[in-house]
């Protein structure tokens, strides 16, 4: 949104505000190109091209989700983890886990932002991974765990809760 001008008449301020809409096709194209590049380059090329890729995503208006997907393309790049965590904090204010990809991304971002709240709304099957163990070991902030009732049949999840023993 941009503010273009104002007029003061008879004690009334009139503002003319225009919405600047982003080009969704341009965002998808830019994000797709960067994700493809991330999957195909080696570590040396990543270092050389990092600033250009970062600028491309920023100029395209990439969302926090776009940054998390970029991180999953190169899970061992600390710069991507830092940037994805910063974008998530700014846009969402929390780490949200609803599926396995979210779980993997949060586990990668968590060392960069250990105190950001984590909300989990995923089935126990999604959480039975090393990524969940890493999250429960390293997270220092609030953790909200909501396990959905999928069937009328009781499914134990003590193994998931046991990892939270001793946390605050």
Secondary structure, DSSP 8 states (H G I E B T S, - for coil): -EEEEEEEETTEEEEEEE-----HHHHHHHHHHHHHHHHH--HHHHHHHHHHHHHHHHHHT--HHHHHHHHHHSTT-HHHHHHHHHHHHHHTSSEEESSHHHHHHHHHHGGG-TTS-EEE---HHHH-SHHHHHHHHH--S-EEE-----SSS----HHHHHTTTT--
